[in-house]
């Protein structure tokens, strides 16, 4: 049966890729795949612009490097005023956009202004709110003045969006890129030259790139929406590389397929460093989970060890706190919630959530202990995790209603707080912890909705505002300790694993690795033997 399915999928792939130009199926073309087209590639906007592709075209002033270091990029060097408010950047003088427009301070200024025109859309990123003015001091000197001494300024300038630069000639006449752009033109190593909806996006090497030029002339990104089909495409030679998150839905490949590739001698597989935290947000205001004891009981009832083994094949490491201890400011020695069903049952009994008979759903004051667990319905990994958690909680008398929906519906629930439990992920470097914590204050985020019932929510938000503007390291550490300790003790997050990405490629490729950012793929380093 499996052999028949593989033959069927292989035949489907031949039909699916028949429209892809054969001229690009050569040794000078690297073939990758993504679940959708890459979009307009507006550097200042979000979905449907795909982050990995935005990073191919657009660059910023500084770059995030190993060891949480900020490195020069389009800016060769910079100075920071003693009060921490003024950043002065000396730009490289050998950079042009791929349309020939020179990169200078005026071009940088126009890009900052375009983002600031649409500041409401970037509310999640405190950096945008803190910008006072952007100035072109001279041709190659750019000055950024902040309203306050905002300590993550350089880290957030490293992000893939929204503060990377496109050619002013490709902007609309009024400079407001939120309305759209004329074309995607950056300073990066690749240029987008063709897109066919539902088929592929074709990138070409930017031969005038100032930095390390790609080894391949072309990068062809085929649209493959299904991870199983992508795995078959890898085996049949339709694609050269699988690189990205594991799982289903938005994942590049399922973990069982990845496990299979690790046993095949013609393939090289890699697992990335931990990229972020995979968690379940638990609503502190709605239904039974408004009860702290219920949230604590959930923490003690989920067998994460079994989950890591059965669903993640040991690829991902068990998480016991919202952030890993090696995240800046997060090595706090927080006490993990141990897996202990007897303790969970004791907590619920003492809080008045009683079982009439063994195996029955607990009740309190006539209310059933029933929780809505919301997930993306076509995401097999989320579904499998939710089913495992459902089974664990049933053993202590908690009923889980599984609500699998389209991604847009699931996202809307996160914005409105219409969930009992919902999947979530932190954002990884360099967002964590500051950017992710900052977003906890935005009502459109699941984190805000999950935390809104906490008695100290207002104080947590106030401390987040303070920590982002703190100039004293000791004070900053103390503020993060308050924020993260309270969130941990209030059991508003159920940490599951630390997310890792996976890579699969044929042995004739070399230079394949992960970038420093979660969505960054350094295609320019890859070459074929």
KEDRENBA-850644 format. One line per field, with one value per residue (C-alpha): x, z, y. Coordinates in pm, whole numbers, plus 32768, in hexadecimal, padded with zeros to 4 digits. Example, Ala and Ser with C-alpha at 12.3 -4.5 7.8 and 13.67 -1.06 7.14 Angstrom:
KEDRENBA-850644
X <- [84CE, 8557]
Z <- [830C, 82CA]
Y <- [7E3E, 7F96]
//
This chain:
KEDRENBA-850644
X <- [8000, 811A, 81C7, 8086, 805F, 81C4, 818F, 804F, 80F9, 821E, 8131, 8080, 81CB, 821B, 80D1, 80FB, 8256, 821F, 81E4, 8333, 8428, 8517, 8628, 864C, 8670, 87EC, 8920, 8924, 87C8, 8785, 8622, 856C, 83FA, 8303, 8197, 8122, 81A2, 8288, 819E, 81E0, 8319, 82D3, 83EB, 8314, 81E3, 817C, 80B1, 8091, 81FB, 82CF, 83E9, 84F0, 84C6, 84C4, 8617, 869F, 8665, 8673, 877F, 8792, 8896, 890E, 890D, 88CE, 89F9, 8A5F, 8A60, 894D, 8A42, 89D7, 8AC2, 8AF9, 8A35, 89C7, 8A58, 8BCF, 8BCA, 8AF5, 8AFF, 8A00, 89D9, 8A20, 88AB, 8861, 876F, 8836, 88C8, 89AD, 89FC, 8B17, 8A97, 8B61, 8BB8, 8BBD, 8A50, 8946, 87E6, 87B8, 8718, 8859, 87D8, 88EB, 88B6, 88F0, 886E, 8749, 86D7, 86EF, 862A, 8513, 84F0, 84D7, 83D5, 8309, 82FA, 82A2, 8181, 80E3, 8145, 7FF5, 8039, 8187, 80FC, 8183, 82E9, 8341, 8469, 837E, 82BF, 8405, 848C, 848B, 852F, 8603, 8702, 87F8, 891F, 89EA, 89FC, 8A71, 8A19, 88C3, 8848, 872E, 86A9, 85D5, 84D3, 856E, 86A4, 8611, 870B, 86A0, 86C6, 87E9, 8755, 860B, 86BC, 8739, 85DA, 856D, 8449, 83E1, 8523, 85DF, 8619, 8589, 85E5, 8538, 84FA, 8420, 834A, 81FC, 8211, 819D, 8291, 817A, 81D5, 80AE, 7FDE, 80C4, 820B, 8265, 834E, 842B, 8587, 8687, 8800, 880F, 88B7, 877C, 867E, 851A, 84F3, 83B5, 8289, 8175, 8054, 803E, 8172, 82BB, 8387, 84D1, 85F4, 8733, 8889, 88D1, 8A23, 8A57, 8A2B, 8B2B, 8B50, 8B78, 8AD9, 8A02, 8AAD, 8974, 88F5, 8787, 86B6, 856C, 8469, 8355, 8203, 81BF, 80B4, 80C5, 81F1, 81BE, 81C4, 82FF, 83A9, 8351, 83D8, 851F, 8535, 84DE, 85DD, 84DD, 8576, 86D8, 8696, 85A4, 85F6, 8515, 8428, 83C0, 825A, 8129, 8066, 816D, 827B, 8362, 8356, 82BB, 83A4, 8360, 83CF, 8503, 8550, 853A, 862E, 872C, 8744, 8774, 88E2, 88BA, 883D, 88D2, 87F4, 882B, 8773, 8790, 87DC, 86A1, 85EF, 84C7, 83DA, 82A3, 8197, 8021, 7F88, 7E80, 7D69, 7D68, 7C17, 7B2D, 7A88, 7B27, 7C8B, 7C3E, 7C85, 7DFC, 7DE0, 7D5A, 7E7E, 7F73, 7ECF, 7EF4, 8068, 8093, 7FBC, 8065, 8169, 8260, 8363, 8275, 8208, 8371, 83B5, 8274, 8232, 8384, 845B, 854C, 85A8, 8523, 8582, 8481, 8438, 83E0, 83E3, 8367, 84CB, 8600, 8702, 87FA, 870E, 878C, 8704, 864D, 8735, 865B, 865E, 84E3, 845F, 83CA, 826D, 82B9, 81E0, 8110, 7FA6, 7F66, 7FD0, 7EF1, 7DC6, 7E0C, 7E17, 7CCA, 7C27, 7C96, 7C17, 7ABC, 7ACC, 7A35, 7A04, 78C7, 7963, 7AB7, 7AE8, 79CB, 79EE, 7A2C, 792E, 791E, 77E1, 7731, 783E, 78F2, 7A6B, 7A66, 7B68, 7B69, 7CBA, 7CDE, 7DD2, 7E05, 7D33, 7E16, 7F50, 7F8B, 8093, 7FB7, 7E9C, 7F7C, 7FFB, 7E9A, 7E21, 7F3E, 7EEF, 7D7D, 7DCD, 7EA9, 7DA6, 7C8B, 7D45, 7D18, 7BAF, 7BDC, 7B18, 7BB8, 7AE2, 7BBD, 7B7D, 7C3E, 7C0A, 7C9F, 7DD7, 7D19, 7C07, 7D08, 7DC0, 7C7C, 7C3D, 7D95, 7D3F, 7BED, 7C45, 7B42, 7C13, 7C5B, 7DAB, 7E5C, 7FAE, 80B4, 8229, 8324, 83DB, 8543, 8679, 8697, 852C, 853A, 84F8, 84C1, 83EE, 8316, 82DE, 828F, 817F, 80DA, 8048, 7F94, 7E27, 7E41, 7F37, 7EDD, 7FD2, 7F11, 7DC8, 7E58, 7EE4, 7DC4, 7D28, 7E66, 7E45, 7F96, 7F65, 7F74, 80B3, 814E, 8105, 8195, 82D3, 82F3, 82E3, 83ED, 84DB, 84DC, 8550, 863C, 87A9, 8822, 8876, 882E, 86DD, 868C, 86D8, 85F8, 84D8, 84EF, 84F9, 83B3, 8308, 8375, 8353, 81EB, 8190, 822D, 8187, 8038, 8058, 7FD6, 80BF, 80EE, 824E, 8271, 83B9, 84CD, 8491, 859E, 85B1, 861C, 86E1, 86E4, 87B8, 8872, 89E2, 8A4C, 89EE, 8AD7, 8ACB, 8967, 8928, 883A, 884C, 8847, 86D9, 85BA, 8545, 869C, 871F, 8881, 8851, 897C, 8A69, 89E8, 8A9F, 8A94, 8BBE]
Z <- [8000, 805B, 7F11, 7E53, 7F07, 7EB7, 7D46, 7D41, 7DE1, 7CF3, 7BCA, 7C63, 7C85, 7B15, 7ABA, 7BC3, 7B51, 79DB, 79C8, 7A67, 795A, 7908, 78C4, 7A38, 7A84, 7A5C, 7B35, 7B5A, 7BF7, 7D63, 7D91, 7ED8, 7F31, 8003, 805A, 7F98, 7EB4, 7F5E, 7F28, 7EBD, 7F96, 802F, 8131, 8217, 8229, 82A8, 8227, 810D, 80E8, 8147, 8239, 81AC, 8056, 80DF, 8178, 8020, 7F8F, 80AD, 81A4, 82D0, 8383, 8468, 8471, 8589, 85C4, 86A1, 8818, 880C, 876A, 8682, 8558, 8447, 8305, 822D, 833E, 8367, 84C6, 85B2, 86EC, 8801, 88C2, 8A3A, 8A87, 89AC, 88CA, 8791, 86A6, 8591, 847C, 837E, 8245, 8155, 801B, 7F28, 7F31, 7E26, 7E0B, 7CFE, 7C1B, 7C2B, 7D25, 7E22, 7F8F, 804E, 8187, 80CB, 8055, 81B9, 823A, 813B, 81AB, 8319, 82BE, 81FE, 8332, 8416, 832F, 8386, 84F7, 8568, 84A2, 8552, 86B0, 871B, 86EC, 87F8, 872A, 8631, 8748, 87DE, 869F, 86BB, 856F, 8456, 83B0, 8290, 8329, 81E9, 80C0, 8189, 82F1, 837D, 84D3, 8596, 86C5, 87C2, 88B2, 89CD, 8A06, 8977, 89BD, 88AE, 8792, 86E4, 8713, 8678, 8554, 8500, 84C3, 836D, 8376, 837D, 8382, 8252, 811C, 7FBE, 7E9E, 7EB4, 7D3D, 7D82, 7E87, 7E38, 7DEC, 7F46, 7FEE, 80A5, 806C, 813A, 7FFD, 7F2E, 7E72, 7D00, 7D0C, 7DFF, 7DF2, 7F09, 7F3F, 7F91, 7EDF, 7E20, 7D36, 7CFC, 7B81, 7B4C, 7C0B, 7B98, 7C8A, 7D20, 7C5F, 7CB4, 7D01, 7C4D, 7CE3, 7C2C, 7CBB, 7CE7, 7C3A, 7CBE, 7E27, 7F0E, 7FF2, 7FC4, 7E74, 7E51, 7DB7, 7CEC, 7BD6, 7C1C, 7D48, 7CE4, 7DFA, 7D9D, 7E42, 7EFF, 8008, 809E, 8169, 80F3, 7F88, 7FD6, 8064, 7F27, 7E54, 7F11, 7EC7, 7D56, 7D25, 7CE0, 7DF1, 7E7B, 7FDC, 8101, 81FD, 830E, 8425, 845D, 8482, 83A5, 8322, 8312, 8358, 823F, 828F, 838B, 8495, 8434, 82CF, 8359, 842E, 82F4, 8237, 8352, 82FD, 8185, 8119, 7FF6, 80D2, 81D3, 82F4, 83F7, 8528, 8587, 86D6, 87A3, 86E8, 87C9, 88CB, 8870, 8975, 89B8, 8A30, 8B3C, 8B62, 8CBF, 8C96, 8BDB, 8C63, 8D59, 8D05, 8DB0, 8EE9, 8F33, 8FCC, 8E85, 8DC7, 8EC3, 8EAC, 8D32, 8D5B, 8E36, 8D5A, 8C05, 8BCB, 8B00, 8AFD, 8A4A, 8960, 88FE, 88B8, 87FE, 8735, 8719, 86F6, 87F2, 86FB, 87DD, 894A, 8A60, 8AD4, 8C3D, 8C2E, 8B33, 8AC3, 8ACE, 8BD2, 8AC6, 8A51, 8ACC, 8C28, 8C44, 8D18, 8E4D, 8EF0, 8ED9, 8F6E, 8E60, 8E86, 8EA8, 8E01, 8F27, 8EEF, 905E, 90B4, 8FA0, 9025, 9186, 9115, 9062, 9188, 927B, 918F, 9189, 9032, 9093, 8FE0, 902B, 8FAC, 8F2C, 8DC5, 8DD4, 8D6B, 8E9B, 8F01, 8FE6, 903C, 8F1C, 8E1F, 8D5E, 8D49, 8BCD, 8B04, 8995, 88F8, 87AE, 869C, 8524, 849C, 837D, 8453, 84A0, 85A3, 8668, 8657, 86D6, 87F8, 884F, 884F, 8935, 8A26, 8A10, 8A79, 8B9A, 8C23, 8C04, 8CFF, 8E0D, 8DB6, 8CC4, 8B7F, 8A4C, 892A, 87F3, 8708, 85C3, 84D1, 83A9, 83FD, 83D8, 84C7, 85C0, 85AB, 85E4, 8723, 879E, 8763, 8812, 892F, 88C5, 8932, 8A68, 89E8, 88A1, 8805, 8807, 87CB, 883F, 8726, 875E, 8736, 8734, 879D, 88E6, 89EE, 89AC, 886B, 88D1, 8A28, 8988, 88B5, 89F1, 8A1E, 88CC, 88E3, 8787, 8809, 88AD, 89C5, 8A2E, 8A20, 8AE7, 8BF3, 8C13, 8D3A, 8E0D, 8F43, 8EF9, 8D82, 8D94, 8E60, 8D6D, 8C4B, 8D0B, 8D57, 8BE7, 8B8E, 8C94, 8C2E, 8AC2, 8B28, 8C3D, 8C19, 8D4C, 8D21, 8E8B, 8E82, 8D35, 8DBD, 8EE9, 8E0D, 8D2F, 8E66, 8EDF, 8D8B, 8D42, 8EA7, 8EBA, 8D69, 8DD6, 8F2B, 8E95, 8DAB, 8C82, 8B92, 8B6D, 8AD9, 89FE, 893B, 88BB, 8744, 8658, 84E0, 83FA, 82B8, 81B1, 8075, 7F83, 7FC7, 7E97, 7F47, 803D, 810C, 8182, 82DE, 83B6, 83D5, 851D, 84F5, 84F8, 8396, 82FF, 81FA, 817D, 8019, 7FA6, 805C, 7FB2, 7E8C, 7DCA, 7DB2]
Y <- [8000, 80F0, 80A0, 80EB, 823A, 829B, 8242, 830E, 843A, 841E, 8426, 854E, 8602, 85CE, 8675, 8783, 87E9, 87C8, 8941, 8992, 8A09, 88EE, 89EF, 8A16, 88A3, 88AE, 88A4, 8A20, 8A23, 89CF, 894E, 8986, 897D, 8A40, 8A0F, 8B44, 8C53, 8D4B, 8E74, 8FD7, 8FE2, 9132, 9157, 922C, 9147, 8FF2, 8ECB, 8E64, 8EDC, 8DAD, 8DFE, 8D12, 8DB8, 8F1B, 8EC9, 8E6A, 8FC5, 90BC, 9121, 9208, 92D5, 91C1, 9044, 8F4B, 8E68, 8D47, 8D7B, 8E84, 8F78, 9091, 90AD, 91B4, 9181, 92A6, 9382, 9356, 93E7, 94B3, 9584, 95AC, 96F1, 96EC, 9709, 95D8, 9693, 96E8, 95E1, 965D, 9563, 957C, 94CC, 93F9, 94BC, 9395, 932A, 9355, 92CE, 91C6, 92D0, 939F, 94A2, 94F5, 94A0, 95E2, 968B, 9726, 95CC, 9547, 9671, 9639, 94D0, 9533, 9639, 9537, 945A, 957E, 95E1, 9493, 948E, 9403, 92C3, 929C, 92CE, 917C, 91FC, 92FA, 9377, 941F, 94CE, 954B, 95F0, 976A, 97C4, 9737, 981C, 9816, 98D3, 98BE, 97D1, 96A5, 9700, 96A9, 9716, 9670, 972C, 9674, 9705, 963C, 956C, 942A, 9314, 9217, 9316, 9269, 910B, 9175, 921D, 90BE, 9039, 8FC1, 90B5, 91CB, 929C, 9220, 92EE, 92F5, 93D7, 952B, 950A, 93D9, 9489, 952F, 96A2, 970A, 9619, 9560, 93F3, 9379, 93B4, 92D6, 92F2, 9311, 91E5, 9126, 91C2, 91A3, 919E, 902B, 8F04, 8E9D, 8F3F, 8ECA, 8EA8, 8DDA, 8D53, 8C69, 8C48, 8AED, 8A79, 8B20, 8C58, 8C89, 8D49, 8DA6, 8DF3, 8F66, 8F78, 90DA, 906E, 910D, 8FDD, 8E66, 8E14, 8CDA, 8BAD, 8B59, 8C3C, 8BE8, 8B8B, 8AEA, 8AD3, 89DE, 89F6, 88B1, 88D5, 8778, 86F8, 8591, 8601, 86C8, 8591, 84D0, 85F2, 85D4, 845F, 8485, 859C, 86AD, 8785, 879F, 880C, 8801, 8910, 8999, 8946, 87DF, 8771, 8799, 88C3, 89D6, 88D5, 8868, 86F5, 860A, 8582, 8419, 846C, 851B, 83E8, 8311, 83F2, 83CE, 8259, 828B, 828E, 8383, 849F, 858A, 85F4, 8704, 8783, 88F2, 898A, 89DA, 8AF2, 8B49, 8AB7, 89EF, 8A31, 8A23, 8B69, 8B31, 8C30, 8CCA, 8D76, 8C8B, 8B4F, 8A5C, 8ACB, 8C17, 8B48, 8B49, 89EE, 8960, 89FA, 8969, 8812, 881A, 885E, 8729, 8646, 8652, 8544, 8612, 84FD, 8412, 852A, 857A, 840C, 83B3, 84F0, 859B, 8461, 84F8, 860E, 8720, 874B, 875B, 88BD, 890D, 8A8A, 8B8C, 8BD7, 8AFB, 8B59, 8BC7, 8CDC, 8E2F, 8E88, 8D38, 8C62, 8C91, 8B3A, 8B1A, 89D7, 88F5, 8864, 86F1, 85EA, 856B, 8502, 84BF, 8622, 86AB, 85E9, 865F, 87CA, 87A9, 86F6, 8804, 8915, 8877, 87D2, 8680, 8535, 8470, 8330, 82C8, 833B, 8436, 85A3, 867D, 8783, 88B0, 896D, 88C2, 8920, 880E, 881D, 883A, 88FE, 8961, 890C, 89CA, 896D, 897F, 8864, 87FA, 8803, 8694, 86E1, 87D0, 86D3, 85BA, 868F, 86FF, 8596, 852E, 864B, 85F6, 8490, 8500, 85F4, 84F9, 841F, 852A, 857D, 86A2, 8696, 8735, 87AC, 879B, 88C1, 889E, 89BF, 8A77, 8B48, 8C92, 8C1F, 8BA5, 8CF2, 8DAE, 8CE6, 8D4B, 8EB9, 8EA6, 8DBA, 8CB7, 8B8F, 8AC6, 8A4C, 8A9F, 8A54, 8B64, 8B92, 8C91, 8D43, 8CDB, 8DB0, 8ED6, 8F0F, 8E51, 8EBA, 902E, 9034, 8F0F, 8FA7, 90F6, 9053, 8FCB, 9128, 9121, 90AB, 900F, 8F0A, 8DBE, 8E0B, 8F41, 8E83, 8D60, 8E48, 8F3E, 8E88, 8E93, 8F6D, 900D, 9039, 91B6, 91A2, 90A8, 9193, 92B8, 91F4, 9198, 9309, 9352, 923C, 92AA, 9406, 939C, 9404, 9347, 91D5, 917A, 9229, 9184, 9028, 906C, 90DF, 8FAA, 8ED2, 8F6D, 8F43, 8DE0, 8D5E, 8DD7, 8D42, 8BF9, 8BEE, 8C51, 8B24, 8BE8, 8B31, 89BC, 899C, 8866, 8864, 8942, 8957, 88DC, 88F1, 87D7, 87BF, 86AB, 86B6, 85D7, 859A, 8663, 87AA, 8851, 898D, 8949, 89CF, 8A95, 8C0E, 8CCC, 8D2F, 8C37, 8C90, 8CCF, 8BD8, 8C26, 8BA3, 8C71, 8B84, 8A48, 89AC, 8866, 8779]
//
